[in-house]
Amino acid sequence: MPNRGILLLLPLTLACSEDPPPPDVPADVAWCDAVADWSDYEVDFELAILDEVNQRRAAGATCGKDEEFPAVPALTMDPALRCAARRHSLAMAEDDFFAHGSTEEDTPAARLEQAGYDGVGLDETLSGGVPTAELVVEGWMGSTGLCRIVMSAAATEVGIGYARATPIDGVPAYADYVTMNLGQD
């Protein structure tokens, strides 16, 4: 009988010794603190977009009328890219604008630097007012330029940030804001 107890404890010990998941955003970059605690809904939305993007990349695509893209490897979520994407989506939601920057200094490259991204920043795509991950990616794939970005073989990692606007005075232009930053490690 004593041996049975030992055998039962071993699986419990192994299950408890797994490493915790990596943080969503860099824990050592103060600029990312504002977007470190995201709701389960927002995180799930981001991960659903990643899944949709990777499905499209795995299948290959035709961008525009006749630009064929072969299947390319899946993207992995990078914490610094995700921080930059979340910060931008949050800014658009809070300040009710839809653009790659709100000022000349607010650029995708500047956000990647502030987030501590050490790879090569490639592209940024946006979505506003689209309520599901599937429709966000469908919209990107329906635009020749954005489809090319999604299907870029140069991209190896991604950061996706989703924020929902909560208006106090007036109605925002969009309720849902998404930023996707692509990079190469």
DAQUITA-V88973 format. One record per residue. RES is the residue in three letters. OMEGA is omega in whole degrees, 0 to 359 (NA if undefined). D_CENTER is the distance of its C-alpha to the mean C-alpha in whole Angstrom. Layout:
RES	OMEGA	D_CENTER
RES	OMEGA	D_CENTER
This chain:
MET	181	51
PRO	180	50
ASN	179	48
ARG	179	46
GLY	179	45
ILE	180	44
LEU	179	42
LEU	180	40
LEU	182	39
LEU	178	37
PRO	179	35
LEU	179	34
THR	179	34
LEU	180	31
ALA	183	29
CYS	185	29
SER	177	28
GLU	177	25
ASP	177	23
PRO	179	20
PRO	178	16
PRO	179	15
PRO	178	13
ASP	181	10
VAL	181	11
PRO	181	14
ALA	184	17
ASP	179	19
VAL	184	18
ALA	181	19
TRP	182	17
CYS	182	14
ASP	183	16
ALA	182	16
VAL	181	12
ALA	182	13
ASP	181	15
TRP	179	12
SER	177	14
ASP	180	14
TYR	181	13
GLU	178	10
VAL	179	9
ASP	178	10
PHE	179	9
GLU	181	5
LEU	177	7
ALA	176	9
ILE	178	7
LEU	179	7
ASP	179	10
GLU	179	11
VAL	182	10
ASN	174	12
GLN	180	15
ARG	179	15
ARG	181	15
ALA	183	18
ALA	189	20
GLY	184	20
ALA	169	21
THR	179	23
CYS	184	22
GLY	184	24
LYS	187	28
ASP	180	28
GLU	185	25
GLU	175	25
PHE	178	22
PRO	174	23
ALA	178	20
VAL	182	18
PRO	178	16
ALA	175	13
LEU	173	10
THR	180	9
MET	178	7
ASP	183	8
PRO	181	9
ALA	176	10
LEU	180	7
ARG	177	5
CYS	180	9
ALA	180	9
ALA	179	6
ARG	180	8
ARG	182	11
HIS	178	11
SER	178	10
LEU	178	13
ALA	179	15
MET	181	15
ALA	183	16
GLU	185	18
ASP	175	20
ASP	172	20
PHE	179	19
PHE	182	17
ALA	179	17
HIS	177	15
GLY	179	17
SER	178	20
THR	178	22
GLU	181	23
GLU	182	22
ASP	181	19
THR	175	17
PRO	181	14
ALA	179	16
ALA	179	17
ARG	179	14
LEU	178	13
GLU	180	17
GLN	180	17
ALA	179	14
GLY	180	16
TYR	183	14
ASP	176	17
GLY	178	16
VAL	176	16
GLY	183	14
LEU	186	14
ASP	175	13
GLU	174	11
THR	181	10
LEU	171	11
SER	178	12
GLY	176	14
GLY	181	17
VAL	193	15
PRO	180	15
THR	179	14
ALA	180	11
GLU	180	14
LEU	176	15
VAL	183	12
VAL	176	12
GLU	177	16
GLY	178	16
TRP	182	14
MET	178	16
GLY	177	19
SER	183	19
THR	182	21
GLY	181	19
LEU	175	15
CYS	177	16
ARG	180	17
ILE	180	14
VAL	185	12
MET	182	15
SER	177	16
ALA	179	18
ALA	182	17
ALA	178	13
THR	181	13
GLU	188	10
VAL	169	6
GLY	181	4
ILE	179	1
GLY	179	5
TYR	174	7
ALA	179	11
ARG	180	14
ALA	175	17
THR	185	20
PRO	174	23
ILE	177	26
ASP	179	29
GLY	183	28
VAL	179	25
PRO	178	22
ALA	179	21
TYR	175	18
ALA	185	17
ASP	180	14
TYR	179	11
VAL	171	8
THR	174	7
MET	176	5
ASN	177	7
LEU	180	9
GLY	179	11
GLN	182	14
ASP	NA	16
